[in-house]
Amino acid sequence: MAEPARQDIGAFCTHDSVHIDGAGDGPLAGLTFAAKDIYDIAGRTCCCGNPDWLATHAPATRTAPAVQMLLDAGATLTGMTITEELVMGLTGENPFYGAPVNVAAPGRVTGGSSSGSASAVAAGLADFALGSDSGGSVRVPASFCGIYGLRPSHGRISLEGVMAFAPSLDTVGWFARDAELMARGGAVLLGAGGKQSAPRGQLLIASDAFAVIDDDLRSALMPALDKAGALFTSSARQNWQGRRGWKTGRR
Protein backbone atom coordinates (compact mmCIF):
# COMPACT_ATOMS: atom_id res chain seq x y z
CA MET A 1 0.00 0.00 0.00
CA ALA A 2 1.35 3.41 -0.95
CA GLU A 3 2.24 5.80 1.83
CA PRO A 4 -0.16 8.76 2.17
CA ALA A 5 0.86 12.13 0.84
CA ARG A 6 2.08 14.63 3.39
CA GLN A 7 -0.95 16.89 2.99
CA ASP A 8 -3.42 14.03 3.39
CA ILE A 9 -2.82 13.30 7.06
CA GLY A 10 -2.61 16.78 8.59
CA ALA A 11 0.45 15.98 10.67
CA PHE A 12 2.60 18.97 9.68
CA CYS A 13 2.19 22.67 10.40
CA THR A 14 0.92 24.60 7.39
CA HIS A 15 1.56 28.20 8.46
CA ASP A 16 5.18 27.81 7.33
CA SER A 17 7.53 25.24 5.85
CA VAL A 18 10.68 24.02 7.54
CA HIS A 19 13.40 21.95 5.89
CA ILE A 20 16.95 21.82 7.24
CA ASP A 21 19.51 19.46 5.78
CA GLY A 22 21.56 17.47 8.24
CA ALA A 23 25.32 17.28 8.33
CA GLY A 24 26.93 15.52 5.39
CA ASP A 25 27.78 12.46 7.43
CA GLY A 26 27.15 11.00 10.85
CA PRO A 27 25.27 8.12 12.47
CA LEU A 28 21.89 9.41 11.24
CA ALA A 29 22.96 10.41 7.71
CA GLY A 30 20.24 9.68 5.18
CA LEU A 31 17.43 9.67 7.76
CA THR A 32 14.66 12.21 8.15
CA PHE A 33 12.92 13.50 11.24
CA ALA A 34 10.12 15.85 12.24
CA ALA A 35 9.77 17.91 15.41
CA LYS A 36 6.77 18.89 17.49
CA ASP A 37 6.00 22.58 17.04
CA ILE A 38 7.28 23.51 20.47
CA TYR A 39 10.98 23.15 19.59
CA ASP A 40 12.83 26.34 18.72
CA ILE A 41 14.33 26.69 15.26
CA ALA A 42 16.60 29.70 14.81
CA GLY A 43 14.73 32.49 13.02
CA ARG A 44 11.34 30.81 13.41
CA THR A 45 8.46 31.31 15.86
CA CYS A 46 6.83 28.25 17.39
CA CYS A 47 3.06 28.10 17.19
CA CYS A 48 2.58 25.67 20.09
CA GLY A 49 -0.84 24.84 18.67
CA ASN A 50 -2.30 28.31 19.30
CA PRO A 51 -2.47 31.20 16.78
CA ASP A 52 -2.32 33.87 19.48
CA TRP A 53 0.91 32.35 20.79
CA LEU A 54 2.33 32.50 17.28
CA ALA A 55 1.28 36.14 16.86
CA THR A 56 2.72 37.36 20.16
CA HIS A 57 6.08 35.61 20.41
CA ALA A 58 9.34 36.54 18.76
CA PRO A 59 11.38 34.23 16.53
CA ALA A 60 13.92 32.02 18.28
CA THR A 61 17.53 33.13 18.29
CA ARG A 62 18.92 29.60 18.30
CA THR A 63 17.83 26.05 17.58
CA ALA A 64 16.87 23.78 20.46
CA PRO A 65 19.79 21.47 21.38
CA ALA A 66 17.66 18.33 20.93
CA VAL A 67 16.99 19.31 17.31
CA GLN A 68 20.56 20.45 16.72
CA MET A 69 22.00 17.14 17.95
CA LEU A 70 19.98 15.26 15.35
CA LEU A 71 21.00 17.66 12.58
CA ASP A 72 24.65 17.39 13.59
CA ALA A 73 24.34 13.60 13.48
CA GLY A 74 23.27 13.79 9.84
CA ALA A 75 19.47 13.60 10.00
CA THR A 76 17.41 16.04 7.92
CA LEU A 77 14.54 17.97 9.50
CA THR A 78 11.58 17.79 7.12
CA GLY A 79 8.95 19.74 9.05
CA MET A 80 7.32 20.84 12.28
CA THR A 81 4.32 18.88 13.47
CA ILE A 82 0.92 19.73 14.90
CA THR A 83 0.46 19.62 18.65
CA GLU A 84 -2.62 19.87 20.77
CA GLU A 85 -3.22 23.45 21.84
CA LEU A 86 -0.41 24.44 24.25
CA VAL A 87 0.38 20.71 24.64
CA MET A 88 -2.66 20.27 26.88
CA GLY A 89 -4.53 17.07 26.08
CA LEU A 90 -4.24 13.40 25.23
CA THR A 91 -6.60 12.99 22.24
CA GLY A 92 -4.52 14.78 19.60
CA GLU A 93 -7.27 17.16 18.46
CA ASN A 94 -6.60 20.87 17.96
CA PRO A 95 -9.52 23.34 17.55
CA PHE A 96 -7.52 25.61 15.23
CA TYR A 97 -5.43 23.21 13.15
CA GLY A 98 -7.46 20.03 13.19
CA ALA A 99 -6.55 16.48 14.13
CA PRO A 100 -3.82 14.49 12.38
CA VAL A 101 -4.86 11.18 10.86
CA ASN A 102 -4.08 7.94 12.66
CA VAL A 103 -3.10 5.75 9.71
CA ALA A 104 -3.03 2.68 11.94
CA ALA A 105 -6.69 3.17 12.82
CA PRO A 106 -8.40 5.60 10.43
CA GLY A 107 -11.34 7.34 12.05
CA ARG A 108 -9.80 7.09 15.50
CA VAL A 109 -7.72 9.71 17.31
CA THR A 110 -3.93 9.67 17.28
CA GLY A 111 -3.59 10.49 20.96
CA GLY A 112 -1.72 13.57 22.10
CA SER A 113 -0.40 15.94 22.70
CA SER A 114 2.43 14.96 20.30
CA SER A 115 -0.16 13.98 17.72
CA GLY A 116 1.49 15.25 14.55
CA SER A 117 4.84 13.64 15.32
CA ALA A 118 3.24 10.25 15.93
CA SER A 119 1.06 10.57 12.83
CA ALA A 120 4.00 11.50 10.60
CA VAL A 121 6.10 8.56 11.78
CA ALA A 122 3.23 6.06 11.53
CA ALA A 123 2.53 7.26 7.97
CA GLY A 124 6.16 6.87 6.91
CA LEU A 125 6.63 10.61 6.34
CA ALA A 126 9.60 10.74 8.74
CA ASP A 127 11.94 8.06 10.01
CA PHE A 128 11.57 9.36 13.54
CA ALA A 129 10.16 12.44 15.26
CA LEU A 130 10.59 14.50 18.39
CA GLY A 131 7.71 14.93 20.79
CA SER A 132 7.43 15.87 24.43
CA ASP A 133 5.93 14.03 27.38
CA SER A 134 4.77 15.50 30.67
CA GLY A 135 1.88 13.17 31.45
CA GLY A 136 1.73 10.75 28.52
CA SER A 137 2.12 12.95 25.43
CA VAL A 138 4.59 10.57 23.77
CA ARG A 139 3.46 7.29 25.30
CA VAL A 140 -0.23 7.70 24.49
CA PRO A 141 0.10 8.55 20.77
CA ALA A 142 2.77 5.88 20.33
CA SER A 143 0.35 3.26 21.63
CA PHE A 144 -2.61 4.61 19.63
CA CYS A 145 -0.61 4.76 16.37
CA GLY A 146 1.18 1.44 16.80
CA ILE A 147 4.73 2.80 16.83
CA TYR A 148 7.64 3.06 19.25
CA GLY A 149 7.75 5.99 21.67
CA LEU A 150 9.85 6.74 24.73
CA ARG A 151 9.69 9.18 27.62
CA PRO A 152 13.20 9.07 29.13
CA SER A 153 14.05 10.12 32.66
CA HIS A 154 13.22 13.71 33.49
CA GLY A 155 16.13 15.98 32.62
CA ARG A 156 18.00 13.31 30.66
CA ILE A 157 17.77 15.34 27.44
CA SER A 158 18.07 19.11 27.44
CA LEU A 159 14.78 21.03 27.42
CA GLU A 160 16.46 24.26 26.37
CA GLY A 161 14.50 25.82 23.54
CA VAL A 162 11.38 23.76 24.24
CA MET A 163 8.11 25.37 25.36
CA ALA A 164 7.70 24.80 29.09
CA PHE A 165 4.45 23.23 30.24
CA ALA A 166 5.14 21.66 33.63
CA PRO A 167 8.90 22.00 34.20
CA SER A 168 9.14 19.32 36.88
CA LEU A 169 7.48 16.83 34.49
CA ASP A 170 8.43 17.91 30.96
CA THR A 171 10.70 15.58 28.99
CA VAL A 172 11.99 15.35 25.46
CA GLY A 173 10.75 12.14 23.84
CA TRP A 174 10.81 10.60 20.39
CA PHE A 175 9.00 8.19 18.07
CA ALA A 176 10.10 5.67 15.44
CA ARG A 177 8.44 2.94 13.41
CA ASP A 178 10.88 0.19 14.31
CA ALA A 179 13.29 -0.69 17.08
CA GLU A 180 16.43 -0.10 15.03
CA LEU A 181 15.48 3.47 14.13
CA MET A 182 14.35 4.06 17.70
CA ALA A 183 17.73 2.96 19.01
CA ARG A 184 19.70 4.99 16.47
CA GLY A 185 17.87 8.17 17.35
CA GLY A 186 18.18 7.44 21.05
CA ALA A 187 21.91 6.86 20.82
CA VAL A 188 22.30 10.44 19.62
CA LEU A 189 19.76 12.07 21.94
CA LEU A 190 20.96 10.22 25.03
CA GLY A 191 24.63 10.17 24.16
CA ALA A 192 25.61 13.46 25.77
CA GLY A 193 24.32 16.19 28.02
CA GLY A 194 21.35 16.05 30.32
CA LYS A 195 21.43 14.71 33.82
CA GLN A 196 20.34 11.69 35.76
CA SER A 197 17.09 12.42 37.55
CA ALA A 198 17.96 10.18 40.48
CA PRO A 199 21.08 8.40 41.77
CA ARG A 200 21.37 4.74 40.91
CA GLY A 201 19.75 2.47 43.43
CA GLN A 202 16.77 4.73 44.08
CA LEU A 203 13.22 4.00 43.05
CA LEU A 204 10.80 6.93 43.08
CA ILE A 205 7.16 6.03 43.62
CA ALA A 206 4.20 8.08 42.39
CA SER A 207 2.23 7.74 45.60
CA ASP A 208 -0.87 9.41 44.15
CA ALA A 209 -1.04 6.76 41.43
CA PHE A 210 -1.24 4.01 44.05
CA ALA A 211 -4.27 5.73 45.56
CA VAL A 212 -6.38 4.96 42.48
CA ILE A 213 -5.39 1.38 41.63
CA ASP A 214 -7.51 -1.59 42.68
CA ASP A 215 -6.65 -3.90 45.56
CA ASP A 216 -5.53 -6.81 43.39
CA LEU A 217 -2.98 -4.70 41.53
CA ARG A 218 -1.76 -3.05 44.72
CA SER A 219 -1.27 -6.39 46.45
CA ALA A 220 0.70 -7.67 43.45
CA LEU A 221 2.99 -4.64 43.34
CA MET A 222 3.66 -3.83 46.98
CA PRO A 223 5.72 -6.94 47.86
CA ALA A 224 8.10 -6.17 44.99
CA LEU A 225 8.43 -2.56 46.11
CA ASP A 226 9.08 -3.57 49.69
CA LYS A 227 11.70 -6.06 48.55
CA ALA A 228 13.42 -3.39 46.48
CA GLY A 229 13.66 -1.09 49.48
CA ALA A 230 11.91 1.67 47.55
CA LEU A 231 12.54 5.29 48.40
CA PHE A 232 9.15 6.94 48.66
CA THR A 233 8.94 10.62 47.81
CA SER A 234 6.10 13.05 47.28
CA SER A 235 5.78 15.72 44.64
CA ALA A 236 3.62 18.80 44.40
CA ARG A 237 1.26 19.40 41.52
CA GLN A 238 2.30 21.97 38.93
CA ASN A 239 0.32 25.19 38.69
CA TRP A 240 0.07 25.36 34.93
CA GLN A 241 -3.56 26.48 34.86
CA GLY A 242 -2.61 30.04 33.91
CA ARG A 243 -2.43 29.11 30.23
CA ARG A 244 -6.12 28.26 30.08
CA GLY A 245 -6.76 31.89 29.14
CA TRP A 246 -4.85 31.29 25.92
CA LYS A 247 -7.07 28.31 25.15
CA THR A 248 -10.41 30.00 25.77
CA GLY A 249 -9.72 33.49 24.45
CA ARG A 250 -10.16 32.52 20.79
CA ARG A 251 -13.28 30.38 21.15
Phi and psi in degrees as a GROMACS rama.xvg file:
@    title "Ramachandran Plot"
@    xaxis  label "Phi"
@    yaxis  label "Psi"
@TYPE xy
-68.2618  145.969  ALA-2
-71.6053  144.793  GLU-3
-66.8831  150.94  PRO-4
-68.2885  153.411  ALA-5
-53.7032  -43.6483  ARG-6
-73.9321  -14.0903  GLN-7
-78.2392  -20.9084  ASP-8
-109.035  -6.87751  ILE-9
64.8959  28.0432  GLY-10
-84.7041  -27.5775  ALA-11
-102.275  149.096  PHE-12
-62.4517  142.629  CYS-13
-113.156  -4.56555  THR-14
-77.2839  -13.6774  HIS-15
-157.646  176.337  ASP-16
-128.62  129.553  SER-17
-121.843  127.053  VAL-18
-146.578  119.009  HIS-19
-129.813  118.364  ILE-20
-68.288  142.369  ASP-21
-78.5473  174.769  GLY-22
-58.3289  157.345  ALA-23
-62.2986  -28.6654  GLY-24
-143.002  178.264  ASP-25
135.68  172.46  GLY-26
-65.7405  -18.6867  PRO-27
-111.637  14.4115  LEU-28
-57.4563  135.158  ALA-29
89.7525  -8.07558  GLY-30
-98.4  157.172  LEU-31
-118.578  152.272  THR-32
-144.507  159.55  PHE-33
-119.977  164.121  ALA-34
-136.71  136.467  ALA-35
-55.7322  142.155  LYS-36
-77.9352  48.7777  ASP-37
-129.652  1.57977  ILE-38
-96.2131  128.563  TYR-39
-66.8418  137.668  ASP-40
-123.983  126.712  ILE-41
-51.8953  127.614  ALA-42
85.5433  0.565981  GLY-43
-121.764  149.808  ARG-44
-103.176  127.433  THR-45
-68.7364  146.853  CYS-46
-92.5986  -34.3674  CYS-47
56.8844  26.3846  CYS-48
76.8677  14.3708  GLY-49
-143.207  121.533  ASN-50
-65.8627  -29.3862  PRO-51
-69.521  -35.8884  ASP-52
-60.9099  -46.3647  TRP-53
-59.6265  -40.1275  LEU-54
-76.0239  -18.5298  ALA-55
-115.195  5.31903  THR-56
-117.741  146.114  HIS-57
-81.8368  157.453  ALA-58
-61.3162  150.421  PRO-59
-70.2839  148.366  ALA-60
-92.6175  -15.9416  THR-61
-151.08  162.036  ARG-62
-84.6306  139.428  THR-63
-55.8204  136.379  ALA-64
-54.7472  -36.6572  PRO-65
-61.5596  -40.5175  ALA-66
-69.5006  -43.7937  VAL-67
-63.4677  -36.8108  GLN-68
-59.8979  -41.5394  MET-69
-69.0051  -39.9227  LEU-70
-62.8474  -44.2939  LEU-71
-64.7793  -26.3625  ASP-72
-84.4814  0.986725  ALA-73
108.1  -10.2525  GLY-74
-75.6132  149.208  ALA-75
-104.361  128.106  THR-76
-81.7362  120.908  LEU-77
-106.14  -2.76785  THR-78
163.281  164.43  GLY-79
-102.852  142.096  MET-80
-110.369  152.517  THR-81
-59.9139  141.436  ILE-82
-126.791  155.84  THR-83
-59.3804  154.066  GLU-84
-55.1363  117.951  GLU-85
53.4433  33.8207  LEU-86
54.88  25.7582  VAL-87
-104.818  102.083  MET-88
145.459  162.799  GLY-89
-126.725  7.28212  LEU-90
-93.4706  -29.9994  THR-91
97.2132  4.24131  GLY-92
-94.0251  138.505  GLU-93
-124.968  126.702  ASN-94
-68.1552  -18.7605  PRO-95
-100.028  -34.895  PHE-96
-118.308  4.51465  TYR-97
85.3754  -169.083  GLY-98
-122.305  122.865  ALA-99
-58.5683  155.258  PRO-100
-82.4065  137.062  VAL-101
-92.9278  99.6409  ASN-102
-69.7439  -19.2885  VAL-103
-76.2856  -23.953  ALA-104
-149.514  73.7733  ALA-105
-54.0371  137.635  PRO-106
91.9819  -8.34102  GLY-107
-113.649  157.562  ARG-108
-70.2906  158.225  VAL-109
-81.0835  -21.5893  THR-110
85.551  159.625  GLY-111
-148.215  -176.919  GLY-112
-90.3149  -7.69822  SER-113
-83.824  52.0562  SER-114
-67.3215  -46.3768  SER-115
-64.5313  -38.5679  GLY-116
-63.9524  -44.3145  SER-117
-65.7672  -42.0565  ALA-118
-62.2113  -44.0967  SER-119
-62.9944  -42.3009  ALA-120
-67.881  -45.683  VAL-121
-61.564  -32.7077  ALA-122
-84.0543  -3.37037  ALA-123
78.8654  18.3604  GLY-124
-90.2046  -4.76683  LEU-125
-154.874  145.721  ALA-126
-69.7825  -37.1483  ASP-127
-153.229  170.65  PHE-128
-151.948  147.025  ALA-129
-85.9509  137.978  LEU-130
-130.989  -164.204  GLY-131
-142.638  154.928  SER-132
-141.715  117.055  ASP-133
-110.778  -38.6865  SER-134
-142.248  27.2573  GLY-135
126.985  6.28294  GLY-136
-73.0886  -8.7523  SER-137
-104.528  -45.1884  VAL-138
-64.0299  -41.1825  ARG-139
-66.0905  -54.3039  VAL-140
-64.2209  -30.2126  PRO-141
-61.3036  -44.2563  ALA-142
-69.606  -38.9957  SER-143
-68.378  -33.7869  PHE-144
-96.0723  -1.89134  CYS-145
70.9425  37.0491  GLY-146
-127.308  177.526  ILE-147
-84.5665  141.848  TYR-148
-153.156  143.608  GLY-149
-137.5  133.125  LEU-150
-105.134  104.419  ARG-151
-74.2998  179.162  PRO-152
-58.4754  145.373  SER-153
-58.1807  129.184  HIS-154
84.4735  -3.00924  GLY-155
-67.4616  -33.7652  ARG-156
-118.397  137.976  ILE-157
-57.2339  134.808  SER-158
-99.1453  8.08974  LEU-159
-59.4937  133.97  GLU-160
76.376  18.7963  GLY-161
-120.68  133.204  VAL-162
-55.4317  127.487  MET-163
-80.2369  134.289  ALA-164
-115.45  -63.0303  PHE-165
-136.338  91.1307  ALA-166
-54.5702  -29.8719  PRO-167
-79.7727  -4.54169  SER-168
-122.564  -24.4168  LEU-169
-60.1154  137.861  ASP-170
-141.672  149.887  THR-171
-77.6405  132.63  VAL-172
-134.753  173.492  GLY-173
-150.44  162.544  TRP-174
-123.414  152.911  PHE-175
-155.492  160.571  ALA-176
-82.7279  -24.5038  ARG-177
-140.299  166.03  ASP-178
-66.2766  -34.8673  ALA-179
-64.8165  -47.2597  GLU-180
-64.5497  -37.5892  LEU-181
-60.3808  -44.4726  MET-182
-68.7004  -38.5677  ALA-183
-65.1383  -43.1519  ARG-184
-65.1465  -41.2024  GLY-185
-65.3578  -34.6038  GLY-186
-61.5314  -33.5019  ALA-187
-78.4646  -49.3177  VAL-188
-65.4129  -34.7104  LEU-189
-97.0568  -1.35962  LEU-190
-75.172  -20.3096  GLY-191
-155.273  158.051  ALA-192
75.6497  -170.942  GLY-193
70.6506  -170.299  GLY-194
-150.329  159.991  LYS-195
-81.9295  133.182  GLN-196
-78.3156  -15.4647  SER-197
-156.165  145.863  ALA-198
-61.1931  152.377  PRO-199
-60.7475  144.847  ARG-200
96.3659  -8.55637  GLY-201
-100.054  147.25  GLN-202
-128.163  117.669  LEU-203
-95.5844  129.855  LEU-204
-108.992  130.69  ILE-205
-81.2  90.2598  ALA-206
-61.2142  -31.5742  SER-207
-69.071  -27.776  ASP-208
-67.6252  -35.4857  ALA-209
-69.427  -18.3027  PHE-210
-73.5376  -16.9998  ALA-211
-113.18  1.21453  VAL-212
-87.5186  159.562  ILE-213
-80.3468  167.991  ASP-214
-63.1844  -38.4917  ASP-215
-63.0807  -43.8056  ASP-216
-67.8571  -40.9747  LEU-217
-62.1185  -44.0005  ARG-218
-66.9472  -27.2492  SER-219
-76.7489  -32.1892  ALA-220
-87.2099  -37.6692  LEU-221
-61.1001  -40.4213  MET-222
-58.8784  -38.3858  PRO-223
-67.2198  -38.271  ALA-224
-67.7186  -41.5775  LEU-225
-62.2217  -42.1329  ASP-226
-64.2192  -34.5651  LYS-227
-77.1506  -8.73315  ALA-228
63.707  48.4243  GLY-229
-61.2774  145.245  ALA-230
-95.3487  110.923  LEU-231
-88.027  130.733  PHE-232
-131.667  162.456  THR-233
-119.391  152.696  SER-234
-134.654  145.69  SER-235
-83.2151  153.414  ALA-236
-74.1799  148.312  ARG-237
-80.1796  140.913  GLN-238
-95.1442  80.4088  ASN-239
-105.122  12.6769  TRP-240
-67.0928  -18.4678  GLN-241
-58.2613  -23.7315  GLY-242
-79.7802  -4.50755  ARG-243
-61.9713  -26.9264  ARG-244
-60.8914  -34.9736  GLY-245
-64.1453  -37.0794  TRP-246
-75.197  -31.9289  LYS-247
-96.1877  -19.0147  THR-248
-64.0027  -25.8943  GLY-249
-98.3471  -0.593274  ARG-250
